[in-house]
């Protein structure tokens, strides 16, 4: 027992020391990955695969059958128009010519015989007339003589027509004989020879192919197959770069010439053929080569660009907790599925607890600003002036049901048309279309019919100039004013006095909406061009719209994450253009990933809460766009 006591004491001391060590060990800090913001070129392009071919190719055939007697051209030979390239055996056709000439001579001899017969018949007719005048011949003899003359004249005409036919046969035989000599129809290069000397060609059903001649290989074309999802961005004149396997280190350039409307469907994949003109002065490009084509949609040179990985980064609650940092207020609604937590309901406008003033002023004194209409806000209905029941949305946002933020000035008629940061003005066309479909699905059949009728009226009145804004007086008398040629929407809140901006208009509360009017004028100009001077469908497509979206990047300053809101332009898949250069500086580090100590032991594909960042795997407690990252990230 005495021997075990020292061992127990030693073990106790070691255990206590280990406990103290682990209790006081320094905590691991999260690992932050960053990339630099830089300046450079960004090219937004569409990739496709195409085939090189000559601009003009002519197939040389033969109209007559026979044996190839001589060949005077071979592969890659340069030929001139009219140059003899082949000759067929003419012996059979020469026999046909001689036969046709013999038939012609026979017909001419028959013609002479018929002329003699006609002269004899006429002499007999004259003699019969003389005898009949002396009453020495009967009337029957006279009629027979006249009949013989007419018969001889008819036979003479028949013989003359047979001579014409015989001459035509001679001409045809001679033409066929001439066709045994094959000449080049154009100046060019022989790119294919299909026959050999001694081979028999038959032209009974169709002209057999002898050669294929390319007109000029210094100018070539690429027929690229463009997917239907990208064909809407194709325009004639766009710059094109491509590579071929024969010259892997060399890039060739061209320009879009034509986007053909004939679709090609292969295994339910629809593509459209796009013709690209390509110069080939050194004859490096050969017909049939496969080209990996990149069509340049837009190019920006020397612009500020941010890595796309930084725009995809979206911090989570675990990351903020690991950094001992409170969640920024602008992200709190993102963690709550788009609902605000600052006293205003993002799903619908917060109405006044009591009825409005005598002139329909939205909200009572001391009430929070007229509500922020979110994505799920109910549509406000027309109510009489001054009637604002409890819970009634205070300011109905325009912009086609997009999220709107009333700036607390509903009584002064100042509603933000683009609706906070999630309005239609900041959405891509796909997002606008999706939002429109959601709203149409929520309408009753009567409302849907009324909405479609208003859209048809706007288009008939000068294009899509926006949904119109309701310009309200300070007392709340909302009077519709059409913006950009469109009609003001029926059902705008007459009681809220809010000036709303329709879909497709300018920035906040711009009732004039010059951009909407410009779009309507452009649509009218396109229609007039189609009715007057346009000769091809390509001339009717206007220039592509400028790409602009919203995004957010994160800086790591003093061991804290700091959000930076960005206006974004085009992207090449790796970098995205930054349109507000004052937000970031070249060389500045932006966060692309944060790995917390709890994530460090996980596999690489599960670190940084990748499942939360995966748009295909939505997480609980997160907004539709995630907590403050990327397009619409929780805003």
Buried (B, 14 or more C-beta within 10 A) or exposed (E): EEEEEEEEEEEEEEEEEEEEEEEEEEEEEBBBBBBEBBEEEBBBBBEBBBBBBBBEBBBBBBEBBBBBBEBBBEEEBEBEEEBEBBBBBBEBBBEBBEEBBEBBEEBBEBBEEBBEBBEEBBEBBEEBEEBBEEEEBEEEBBEEBBEBBEEBBEBBEEBBEBBEEBBEBBEEBBEBBEBBBBBBBBBBBBBBBBBEEEEEBEBEEEEBBBBBBBBBBEBBBBBBBBEEEBBEBBBBEBBBBBBBEEEEEEEBEBBBBBBBEEEEEEEEEEBBBBBBBBEBEEEEBBBEBBBBBBBBBBBBEEBBBBBBBBBBBBBBBBBBBBBEBEBBEBBBBBBBBBBBEEEBBBBBBBBBEEBBBEBBBBBBEEBBBBBBBBBBBBBBEEBEBBEBEEBBBBBBBBBBBBBBBBBBBBBBBBBBBBBBBBBBBBBBEEBBEEBBEEBEEEBEEEBBEBBEEBBEEBBEEBBBBBBBBBBBBEBBBBEBBBBBBBBBBEBBBBBBBBBBBBBBBBEBBBBEBEBBBEBBBBBEEBEEEEEEEEEEEBEEEEEBEEBBBBBBBBBBEEEEBEBBBBBBBBBBEEBBBBBEBEBBEEEBBBBBBBBBEBBEEBEEEEBBBBEBBEEEEEBEEBBBBBBBBBBBBBB
